Amino acid sequence: MTATPSPPSADRFRAVVFDLDGTLVDSEARSHASWRHVFETLGIPPDDALIRSFVGRRGIDVHGLLKDRLPEHDPGQLMAASSAHFHAPHHPPLGPLRGAVELVRLIGGTGIPLGLVTSAGRRYAERTLTQLGVHSLFSVVVTAEDVTVGKPDPEGYRAACRALDVAPACCVVFEDAPAGVAAAKAAGTYCVAVATTHAAGDLAAADVVVPDLTAVSWPLPSN
């Protein structure tokens, strides 16, 4: 049974964990466009609902979704083509989402330990945190290679809490995708969802839903 966190108090939280894509970095629009480009190039009708289901999931899990939904196509080739388009050199560097860097620096400046749990690979995660100028503030980074089961499974968030040496109920998670929210809640953490890639209604399982990280103050207001 998953523990349900109680309403927060000003001194309750001992650690904060962020998702990366769609929460800190403005990457999901490019990812969506890359998948549409691949589908259109191959003459596959773009399926926006399918593409949205990729958000927050590891590559291996996206591979499985593609295999189930598009069995006539090689999922590995589709993923390679999407990755090549996403990382094409003509794209400008990915930038932070509104309020992301400011909030990370604000919380880190209080001495609260910070972690990252992402479905992306370690090289991309480390490089992106460096580009955002916040890499040194994260003491724990959990990536796709570090878990056996990806989001919505709670393994990644449980691993981050162990590494940060905090009980899940004393940890705040910031997420943008239903799969990530489900993972954070299943781990027993307090989850703040940002409606940057999904409608607020799709994130209703979170404890709080905000439009973006400019709407978040620290410490979190007590209920």
Stockholm file with secondary structure:
# STOCKHOLM 1.0

chainA/1-223         MTATPSPPSADRFRAVVFDLDGTLVDSEARSHASWRHVFETLGIPPDDALIRSFVGRRGIDVHGLLKDRLPEHDPGQLMAASSAHFHAPHHPPLGPLRGAVELVRLIGGTGIPLGLVTSAGRRYAERTLTQLGVHSLFSVVVTAEDVTVGKPDPEGYRAACRALDVAPACCVVFEDAPAGVAAAKAAGTYCVAVATTHAAGDLAAADVVVPDLTAVSWPLPSN
#=GR chainA/1-223 SS CCCCCCCCCTTTCCEEEECCBTTTBCCHHHHHHHHHHHHHHTTCCCCHHHHHHTTTCCHHHHHHHHHHHCTTSCHHHHHHHHHHHHTCTTSCCCCBCTTHHHHHHHHHHTTCCEEEECSSCHHHHHHHHHHHTCGGGEEEEECGGGCSSCTTSSHHHHHHHHHHTCCGGGEEEEECSHHHHHHHHHHTCEEEEETTSSCGGGGTTSSEEESSGGGCCSSCCCC
#=GC SS_cons         CCCCCCCCCTTTCCEEEECCBTTTBCCHHHHHHHHHHHHHHTTCCCCHHHHHHTTTCCHHHHHHHHHHHCTTSCHHHHHHHHHHHHTCTTSCCCCBCTTHHHHHHHHHHTTCCEEEECSSCHHHHHHHHHHHTCGGGEEEEECGGGCSSCTTSSHHHHHHHHHHTCCGGGEEEEECSHHHHHHHHHHTCEEEEETTSSCGGGGTTSSEEESSGGGCCSSCCCC
//
